Amino acid sequence: MADSRRDRIMGIARLFRFLLSLTAIAIVVWSFYDVGRRIVVSHRAQEARPITLTVLHWGDQDEDRIVQTLVQKFMSENPTVRIDRINAGGEFASKLKTMMAAGTPPDLFYLSPDLLPEFASLHLIAPLNDRFDKEADRKSVV
């Protein structure tokens, strides 16, 4: 009788350890799943994040229409990109300098040759060759 009671207690203890092991395994598996799910969700959110670019340019009404047409075409081909155009007209140089000084430079802008030396000496612009080379290398791998 004592042996059957001890066997029953040992059986309950084994069952308890088994259930505890299953619970631990389930928690570990769920943790890996949850981390993976969070990475995927974060990546998808990053991919879907809208991008806003500011373009500063000058020009008369004809050039403004041309730029607008190009911007609309680009945005229709790239739905996650929004482009804000600023046509500074005759005040282009002062507008560009003001935006640079304020720390909110445009993402893209025309640059007249007379402003190039000044902006380069102030390190407001930099050559993009190495970035284009890296992009070309990255695309050739894909």
C-alpha positions in Angstrom: 0.0 0.0 0.0 2.8 2.4 0.8 4.5 1.5 -2.5 1.3 2.3 -4.5 0.9 5.6 -2.7 4.6 6.5 -3.3 4.2 5.5 -7.0 1.2 7.7 -7.3 3.0 10.6 -5.7 6.0 10.0 -8.0 3.6 9.9 -11.0 2.0 13.2 -10.0 5.5 14.7 -9.5 6.5 13.5 -13.0 3.3 14.8 -14.5 3.9 18.2 -12.8 7.5 18.3 -14.1 6.3 17.4 -17.6 3.6 20.1 -17.6 6.1 22.6 -16.2 8.6 21.6 -19.1 5.8 22.0 -21.7 4.9 25.4 -20.3 8.6 26.5 -20.4 8.9 25.3 -24.0 5.7 27.1 -24.9 6.9 30.3 -23.4 10.3 30.1 -25.3 8.6 29.3 -28.6 6.1 32.1 -28.1 8.9 34.5 -27.2 10.8 33.7 -30.5 7.5 34.0 -32.4 6.7 37.4 -30.8 10.2 38.8 -31.4 10.0 37.7 -35.1 6.6 39.2 -35.5 7.7 42.5 -34.0 10.6 42.6 -36.4 8.3 42.0 -39.4 5.8 44.6 -38.2 8.6 47.1 -37.7 10.0 46.5 -41.1 6.7 46.8 -42.8 5.9 50.0 -41.0 9.3 51.4 -42.0 8.7 50.4 -45.6 5.2 51.9 -45.6 6.3 55.1 -43.9 5.6 58.1 -46.2 8.6 60.1 -47.2 8.4 63.9 -47.7 10.9 65.7 -49.8 11.2 69.4 -50.1 12.3 70.8 -53.5 13.4 74.4 -53.8 13.6 75.8 -57.3 13.2 79.0 -59.3 11.6 79.7 -62.6 8.8 81.4 -64.4 5.3 79.9 -64.9 6.3 77.6 -67.7 9.2 76.1 -65.7 6.9 75.9 -62.7 4.4 73.8 -64.7 7.2 71.6 -66.0 8.5 70.9 -62.4 4.9 70.3 -61.2 4.3 67.8 -64.0 7.6 66.0 -63.2 6.7 66.0 -59.5 3.2 64.6 -60.1 4.6 61.8 -62.3 7.3 60.9 -59.8 4.7 60.8 -56.9 2.3 58.7 -59.0 5.2 56.2 -59.6 6.3 56.3 -55.9 3.2 56.5 -53.8 5.1 56.6 -50.5 6.9 59.8 -51.5 5.3 63.2 -51.1 7.1 66.2 -52.6 6.6 69.7 -51.4 7.7 72.3 -54.0 8.9 75.8 -53.2 9.3 78.1 -56.2 11.4 81.0 -54.7 11.4 82.9 -57.9 13.8 85.9 -57.8 14.5 85.4 -54.1 16.0 82.0 -54.6 19.5 82.7 -53.1 18.2 84.4 -50.0 15.5 81.7 -49.5 18.0 79.0 -49.8 20.5 80.7 -47.4 17.7 81.3 -44.9 16.5 77.7 -45.0 20.2 76.5 -44.6 20.7 78.9 -41.7 17.5 77.8 -40.0 18.6 74.2 -40.1 15.7 73.2 -42.5 17.5 72.9 -45.8 15.5 71.6 -48.8 16.2 68.0 -49.8 16.7 69.0 -53.4 17.5 72.4 -54.9 18.9 74.1 -57.9 22.3 75.5 -57.3 23.7 78.3 -59.4 27.4 78.2 -60.1 28.0 81.5 -58.2 26.7 79.9 -55.0 28.7 76.7 -55.3 32.0 78.0 -53.8 30.3 79.6 -50.9 28.2 76.6 -50.0 31.2 74.2 -50.5 33.4 76.3 -48.2 30.7 76.3 -45.5 30.3 72.5 -45.9 26.7 72.9 -46.7 27.0 70.7 -49.8 29.2 67.7 -50.5 30.0 65.5 -53.4 27.5 62.6 -53.8 29.7 60.4 -56.0 30.6 57.9 -53.2 26.9 57.5 -52.3 25.9 56.8 -55.9 28.8 54.3 -56.2 27.5 52.5 -53.0 24.0 52.5 -54.4 25.2 51.1 -57.7 27.1 48.4 -55.8 24.1 47.5 -53.7 21.8 47.2 -56.7 24.3 45.0 -58.5 24.2 42.6 -55.6 20.4 42.4 -55.7 
